Amino acid sequence: MRGAHVEVREKSNGEITIEYKQRPLEYTIYCEQEQQQGKVIEAKLLQPAAARAAARPKQKRGPVPMTHPWRLFDFTENSMLAKERRGELCILRR
């Protein structure tokens, strides 16, 4: 139904119908909860929250291990890694 054209009709008594190819569609009414408006806060109260957010350092991640699945992927059949896996090539690693 993506991109399908439907007709939305409202009768004089307020009843709404949705039609697709002259057939009525079942529908439910979705009521979105009202969200509260953002509140104005004094700068004195805002400063401690900003300091807490800045105090946490970003986590540094180490290098990806050689056994990780994306390191084992062969991009081409003629790559050095693919040849090594098939036994056509021997590379000594430290």
trRosetta pair geometry for C-beta under 8 A, 3 or more apart (Angstrom, degrees):
i j d omega theta_ij theta_ji phi_ij phi_ji
1 4 4.6 -69 -162 11 62 133
1 20 7.6 -48 -131 -129 110 159
4 20 6.3 26 145 -139 131 122
6 18 5.5 14 161 -176 131 95
6 19 6.5 159 -168 77 80 42
6 20 4.8 -44 -110 -81 93 85
6 25 6.9 -36 -141 0 136 144
7 18 7.2 158 82 -157 50 48
7 19 4.6 -14 59 59 101 98
7 20 7.8 180 20 -73 73 39
8 16 6.7 -8 -174 -169 90 104
8 17 7.7 167 -154 86 46 44
8 18 5.4 -15 -103 -104 70 77
9 16 7.0 156 84 -154 47 54
9 17 5.0 -12 61 60 99 90
9 18 7.8 179 21 -83 71 30
9 19 6.8 22 -1 -1 113 110
10 14 6.9 -23 -172 -147 101 29
10 15 7.2 158 -154 80 56 40
10 16 5.1 -22 -99 -98 77 76
11 14 7.0 -33 74 35 77 21
11 15 4.5 5 36 56 118 91
11 16 7.7 -145 10 -72 75 30
11 17 7.5 53 -29 -4 99 103
17 24 5.6 -63 -169 -126 110 108
18 24 6.9 99 72 -158 53 64
18 25 4.6 -50 98 52 103 108
18 27 5.5 65 21 -23 137 140
19 22 6.1 6 175 -124 123 20
19 23 6.4 146 -155 66 78 29
19 24 5.6 -48 -96 -93 75 48
19 25 6.8 176 -104 -4 20 87
20 23 6.0 -35 69 63 67 84
20 25 5.3 56 2 -51 108 119
36 39 7.8 -8 141 -40 114 93
41 45 5.0 -105 175 82 107 120
41 46 5.3 129 107 -62 117 95
42 45 5.0 86 64 11 83 100
42 46 7.0 -153 97 -9 42 93
43 46 5.4 -58 -141 37 36 114
43 47 6.5 51 161 -37 68 97
44 47 6.4 -43 -154 12 26 115
45 48 7.3 -53 -169 26 38 101
45 49 7.8 28 147 -7 64 110
46 49 6.1 -67 -163 39 44 110
46 50 6.3 36 150 -18 77 111
47 50 5.9 -63 -149 38 32 109
47 51 6.3 31 158 -22 68 108
48 51 5.6 -55 -146 35 34 113
48 52 6.5 35 157 -22 66 102
49 52 5.9 -52 -151 31 32 110
49 53 6.7 29 153 -16 63 106
50 53 5.8 -56 -151 36 34 111
50 54 6.3 25 155 -13 67 111
51 54 5.9 -61 -144 42 31 106
51 55 6.2 42 155 -38 65 105
52 55 5.7 -49 -148 19 30 118
52 56 7.8 26 160 -18 58 97
53 56 7.0 -60 -169 24 32 102
64 68 4.7 -46 170 -2 106 158
64 70 7.6 -31 165 61 154 106
64 71 6.6 172 121 -47 118 120
65 68 5.3 131 67 -34 72 91
65 71 7.8 -122 102 7 50 150
66 71 5.8 -138 -158 126 42 159
67 71 7.3 69 65 59 4 128
67 72 7.7 12 -160 -45 39 116
68 71 4.8 86 67 2 85 108
68 72 7.5 -167 92 -8 46 89
69 72 5.7 -65 -153 36 39 109
69 73 7.1 54 152 -42 68 93
70 73 5.6 -28 -155 -1 46 120
74 77 6.8 57 150 -91 130 40
74 79 6.0 -175 -157 40 81 127
74 81 6.3 -159 -107 95 78 106
74 82 4.3 78 -138 -82 127 106
74 85 7.5 -100 -74 27 123 145
75 79 5.8 88 53 -52 85 146
76 79 4.9 124 61 -36 82 93
76 82 6.9 -114 93 -4 53 147
77 82 5.5 -161 -159 151 35 161
78 82 6.8 30 25 64 5 133
78 83 7.3 22 -164 -49 40 106
79 82 4.6 94 57 6 83 103
79 83 7.0 -151 93 -4 44 86
80 83 5.8 -57 -149 38 32 110
80 84 6.3 33 152 -22 66 106
80 89 6.6 -97 -160 97 69 164
80 91 7.4 57 166 -47 112 143
81 84 5.6 -52 -147 34 32 113
81 85 6.5 31 155 -19 64 105
82 85 5.9 -54 -149 35 31 110
82 86 6.5 23 155 -12 64 108
83 86 6.0 -60 -147 41 31 106
83 88 4.4 -81 -167 72 84 112
83 89 4.1 53 125 0 108 123
84 87 7.8 45 177 -69 30 20
84 88 7.5 -86 -68 57 22 70
84 89 4.8 -64 -79 78 61 100
84 90 7.2 118 -132 -98 82 24
84 91 5.7 -43 -107 9 131 108
